[in-house]
Structures are given as structure tokens and as C-alpha cells.
Amino acid sequence: MEVKVESKIGTLQGSAERIFSFLADVSRMAQLMPQEKIKTVSHTSDECIFEAEMVGKVVLRVVNREPYKTIKYSFESEKGGNFFFWIQLLEPQVGITKVKLTLKTEMNAFMKLVAEKPLKKMLDEMVDKFTAASF
């Protein structure tokens, strides 16, 4: 069954263009990941390969960029659990940008019941990190 989890909406200080430019480069996006749980193996502007607790080797790849609005990523794990993740940006006023994160994956009903709440929490924590970051 398809599962779609959305974060809360965060407010970032900075233009959508500047924030997009930072987040669209996977090597910089990797800086915002929890370093205590992730070991980066290699990265380019389009792809990051890292080792993460519980999921093993993971490939994060940009699959689509819509300038200043949306960045879509795919995550491929050697242990399965592949999913898509995207960042949506909206600049309602100059220098203030709204952000929302969405994750989409396939999982059975039991896994959805177990995983949906922690996934939402993870996305909300990422929004908090984005909000605290300097772009």
C-alpha cells in the first residue's frame, strides 16, 4: 500500500532561490543529516552514498529539480525500504520561505501502523533543522 507522510510547514529566513540552491546540492543536504547516526561514504551534487544505522548502505539521489519550488529525491537502501522524498518551497513574501517535506513509499498495513508516526516525527525534526539553519 502506498504511504504518504507530510511534515509540518516550517518558516525559513531567506529567499526560495537561496534555499533551493543549497538544498538542491545533495552534498550540502548531507550536512543537515544527523551525523551521529550517518557516515557519509561519497557524494556529488546529485548523489550521496552513506551508511546509516539499521538500514545499511543508502543512496540518496536527486531525481527532479523545479527551480525555487521543488526538489525530489529517491532513497535506495540495500536492505529494501526504498522511497521518494521531496522538499516544497514557497516564498509568500520577500526573504521568508515556507518549507514542507513529503515522503512516499510502499509498505504493508502493519508497517504503516508502526512506521507512520516515527516518519512524521523525523520529517518534522528535519523541518526544525532547516528552520535553524543559515541559508
VEXLO-908724 format. One record per residue (C-alpha): x, y, z; residue in one letter. Coordinates in steps of 0.001 Angstrom, whole numbers, plus 524288, in hexadecimal, padded with zeros to 5 digits. Layout:
XYZA
...
This chain:
800008000080000M
804E380D987FCD6E
807E2815E4808BCV
809B68249A80802K
80E8E82BF381401V
80F4D83ACC81483E
816A88438381DEFS
811D784F8B824B2K
8142185C2F81D3FI
8202F8639882189G
8242C871B181F69T
832078745881ADFL
8395A8812881A7FQ
83E548830280CB0G
839D58833D7FEB7S
834778770F7F82FA
83F53878817EE16E
84A38878307F83CR
8441086D057FFFEI
84164865487F39AF
84F80867107EF23S
8545B861937FC0EF
84AEC8560D7FCF0L
84B9B8524D7EE84A
859ED84E9E7F074D
859CA841517F728V
8677C843297FC93S
8629884EE580467R
855CD8483C807F7M
85DFE83D7480E42A
862F08478D81825Q
8552E8486781DDBL
8541C839C682067M
8566B834CB82E4EP
8652E832A182E12Q
8650882A0183A28E
85CE381FDE832DAK
862288214A8250FI
86F8581F4C81EEEK
870FF825A081195T
8785481CF18081BV
8785C825887FBF1S
8708F8306E7F5C0H
86EE88390B7E9DAT
86521843FD7E791S
85B1F839DD7E2B6D
85DC482DF27EB2AE
8621482A717F8ECC
865A081CCD7FD75I
865CD81ABD80C1DF
864E9810558169BE
859FB811D382082A
8569280A6982CD4E
84C577FFE482AA0M
84B56801DA81BCFV
859597FFAD8175BG
85E3E805BA80AC9K
8551080FEB80509V
8557F817977F852V
84EF0824FC7F868L
84D2182A157EA97R
846C8836617E519V
83CB5832287DAFCV
8366E83F577D7FFN
838BF84DBB7DA99R
82E88858247D7F1E
83614864BB7DA6DP
8329E86BA77E709Y
826AA862EF7E95FK
8292E854507EA6CT
8345584AA77EBD7I
8312983C237EAA6K
83A42831887EF8FY
83A56822C77EF2DS
83FE081A9C7FA46F
8448280CF17F73AE
848818044780296S
850047F7978013BE
8467C7F1CB80B20K
83A617F61A8038DG
8312A800B2807ECG
83352809597FC19N
82BB2816047FBFEF
82A19823707F5FBF
82BCD830007FD7EF
8296383DE07F935W
82AFF84B9C7FE39I
8212D856107FA94Q
82494864787FBC6L
81BB9870517FB0AL
81FFC87E677FCFEE
81387885AE80110P
81B3F89216803D6Q
828F78967F80092V
8331688FB08090CG
829688869980FD2I
827F9878D580A61T
81E8D86E3880E96K
8232D8601D80DDCV
81C098531E80E39K
821F38458E80D30L
81AE4839B0807BET
81EC282B68807AEL
818348211D7FF33K
81AA7812817FFE9T
814568052E7FF13E
811E87FD3380B5FM
808137F39481091N
7FD3A7F7B3819DFA
804767F2E8825F9F
810E57FA4A8226FM
808DE8067181FA9K
803058059382D37L
8107A8042583365V
8184C80D8D82ADAA
80F59818E382777E
810B38204683452K
81FAF81F1D83521P
820CA8234C826DEL
8186A82F5382986K
820D68326783561K
82D378310582D2CM
827E983A3D822A9L
823BD8443182CE7D
83154843908330EE
8375B845ED825ADM
82EA3851EB82406V
8337E856A28314BD
8419E854D982CACK
83EAA85C4E82033F
83848867228282BT
8445D8684A830CCA
84DEE867F882553A
8540C873FA81F3BS
851AC87465810A8F
